[in-house]
């Protein structure tokens, strides 16, 4: 991807400065894990069972461990390595919890972790077409991120999305016991999983609000999780939950940060709710759609 500066109407290309070492990529991510991926750094260079994990991270929203590997070499099978690490974690859960507690000085318990949300993230300046196609399954717990470095301290990061027509990997793992065990324990959620919780009315309502949110700004991503569907641009913007008669929208703003003249957003800062943010709106129709979008925009600004 070519990047340019626009000075006096004339474009000047910004030249790429390739990373010299994998360690350089690792440093960028580890020092910015929260801003980039919403994760907490647990341990850099975590070794278990003679295998070294580049970055062990924790997702506080999914309550799950995330393994991050950095690659400059294209000649690897990200699927084989990814499943190896997923299997390693599921077979050694206690070790990961101990490392978390010792590194972060906390008291995480086994039952606090949602092991079904475990995933592996590969980060590389580029991936081959074979690598991308090999991970193009809707329910594979492997993510790919491209990262490039340019002049003027510019970093470009791109999440490689699965195609809308991506199929399930489970039929391919049935004859491989180790892979089958991983796919049976780990669950990658899709929009379809959430649509099953709704009715015809709320599914149609969800589609209207979804389209409205992603049209607010370029680069907004739809990210289905276990309890909700989050909308992200860098960080999370809003969380939508489908019910039979309504949709719950939680805005990722702290109490006091929302300008809501109509007072339609409820303060949920002191009650249990899904997702981050202190404001929640329950909608049963789209009559306030434009006004609600004005509230959502306040999260992005």
N, C-alpha and C positions, 0 to 999 in steps of 0.2 A: 504494500500500500504506500503510495507516494503522498508525502505531506509537503505543504507549501506555506510560506508567509506571503501576505499580500501587503506590499508597501508601494504606495502611490499608484495602486491599480495594476502593478506588474508582479506576477507570481515568481517567487524564488523557491526552488526546491530545498527542503531541509534534508540534509544527507543523513543516512543511517550510520550509527556508530555501533557495530555489532558488539555484543558482550564478549569479553575475552574468556571468561570462565563461568561455569555453572554457578560458582559461589557468588558471583556478582548479581546474578538473577535472584538467587536465594536471599541475598541481603536486601534487595529492593522489596521483595514480598514480605519477608519476616518483619521488617521495620514498618510495614504499612498494612499488616494483615487486617486490622479492624476496618480501616478505610476502604480497602480493596474488596474484601470478601466477608466482612462482618465476623471475623474469627478472632479467637484468643490464641496467642502463641503459648504452647505448653513446653516444647523442648525442640531445640535445634540439634540435629545429628543424634537422634534417638536410636539406640541399638538394642535389639531384642532377638534372641535366638540366632545370633550371628548374621543378622540382617540389619542394615543401617537405613533408617528412615530420615530423609533430608529434613523435613519439618513435620512435627506432630502438632496439630492445632485442635481447637475445640470450638464447636458451633454452639453458642449459648441459647440460640433460638430453637434449634433442632435438638439440643441436649445430646450431641453426638460428636465423636472424634472424627477428625479429618486428617488424612495423610496427604502430604504434598511432596511431589517429586519434581526435580528440575532437570531438563534435558537439553543438551546442545547437539547430541547425536541423534540423527533421524532413524538409525537402523536398530530400532528396538520395537518389541511388541508391547504396546501399552496395555493391551487386554491381558496378556499372560502375567505381566508384572503387577497390574492392578489387582487381579484376582488373587495373586500370591499374597499381597499385602492385606487384602480384605480378609482372607482366610487366616492369616497370621494374627490379625487383631481379634477375630471372633474366637480363636482358640486360646488367646492369652489376655482375656479381658482384665483380669486382676492387675496385670503388669501395667496396663495403660492407666488404670485408675490410680495406682500407687504413684506413677510418674506425675500424673496431674496434681495429686495432693501434695507431693513433695516439691514440685516446681512452683506451684501457685499458692502454697500454704493454705489449702482449703480442705474440706472434708466431703468430697464427692463419694457417694455410695454407688454400688453396682446397679441398684434399682433406679437411681437418678438418671442413668444413661439410657437413651433410646438407641440401642444397637442396630435397629433396623434402618436407621438414618445414616449409618457409617458410609463414607465414600472416599475415593481416592481422586486427587486432582493432579494432573500433569501440567507443567508449565514449560514452554519451550519457545524459542524465536519462531519456529514454524513446525508444522506437522505434515507428513506425507499424506497423499490422498488415501493410501491404504490404511494408515493409522486413523484417519477421520472416519472412514467407512467402517472400520472394525469396531468403533465405539458408537456407531449410529443405531443404537437400540434404545427404545423409550424407557426401558427399565434396567439399564446398566448403571451401576453406581460409580462411574468413571467420568470425570470432567476434563476438558481440554481448554487451556488458556494460552493464547499466543502473546508474547511480550517482545517488543522491539524498542531499542534505544536510539535516539536521534541527537543531532547537535542541539545546543542550547538547553541541555538537561531535560529534553522532552522524552517521556516514556509513553508508549502506546500499548494498551492491553485490550485484548479482544477475546471474549468468551465464544468458543465454537459451539453453536447450537445444533441440536439434533433436528433432523428434518421432520416435518409434520407427518410424513408417511412412515416414520421409523417403526419397525416391528419389535416384538418381544424377543429377548435373547433366551428365554427359558427353554424353548424347544431344542436349542443347540447345546444345552448343558445337561440334558436328561441322562445322557450316557457317560457323563464325566462326574463321578461322585463328588469330588472336591468342589467343582464349579456349581453343581446342583445344590450343595449345602449352603454355599454363599448366597445364591439367588433366592433360596427359600427363606433365609433369615433376614436378608436386606431387602427393603422395599423402596423403590423409587416412585414417587407419586406423580401423577399426571392430572391435567384438568379433568379428564374423564372420571377419575376417582372422586372428585368433588362434585361433579355434575350429578352423580348417582344419589347424592344427599338432597338434591333439590327437587322441585316439582317443575312442570312445564312452565309455569308462571315465573318461578325464580330463576330458572335456567335462562329464559328469554331476558329477564331483568339483568342477570349477570352479564350477558353478552353486551347489552347496551352500556352498562357501566364500565365494563372492560374496554370496549372500543373508545369510550370517552376518555378514560384515563390514559391509554397509550397514545392518544392523539393530542394530549396536553403538550408533550415535548418529544423531540427525537430521542431515541435510545432507551425508552422505557421498556423493561423486560418483564415478562410474566413468569413467575417462578412458583409452581405448585409445591407446597410442603405438606406435612402430615395433617396439620389442623386447619390450614387456610391456604389461600393463593395469595402470594405477596407480589407486589409491583415494585420494581427496583429501578433506580437510576443512580448508580454508585451504591448508595445505601437504600434501605427499604423506605418506600413512600407510604404505602397503605397495604392493609391486609383485608381480604374479602373472605367471608364464610357464607356458604350457601345453606340455607335452611329450607323447610318445606313452604313456609309462608312469607319469608323475608330474607334479606341479605344483611349481614352485619359488616360494616366498614370501620376498621380501626385506623386512625391517622397517626403516623409516627411523629407526634409532637408532644412535648412536655406540657403539663398544665400551665396555663397562662400564656402560651405561645400562639394560640389560635384566635383569630379575629372572626367571630361568628355572631353577627348581629341578630340573626333569627333564632339563635340558641337551640339549634337542632342537634348539636353534638353533645353527647352525654359524658360527664366526667366519670371515668372508670379507673382513676388513679388509685383508688383504695379498694377496688374489688377485683377478683380474679377474672382474667380475660385472656384471649389468645393474641399473640403478637405484641410488639412494643408500641408504646404510645399511650397517652392518657385520655384520648377522645374517641368515642365510638358513636356511629350513626346506624340506626336500624331503618332500612328502607323497604317498603312494600309496593312501591310504584316508582315511576321516573319523573314525577311532577317537579321535584326539586333537583333534578339531575344537574342543570347548569349551575345552580347555587352550590351544590355539593362539590362540583369540579373546582369552583373558586376556592373552596376550603382545601382540596387536595393540592392545588397549585401552591398553597402557602408552605407545604412541606418541601417542595422543590426549591423555592426561592432561597 
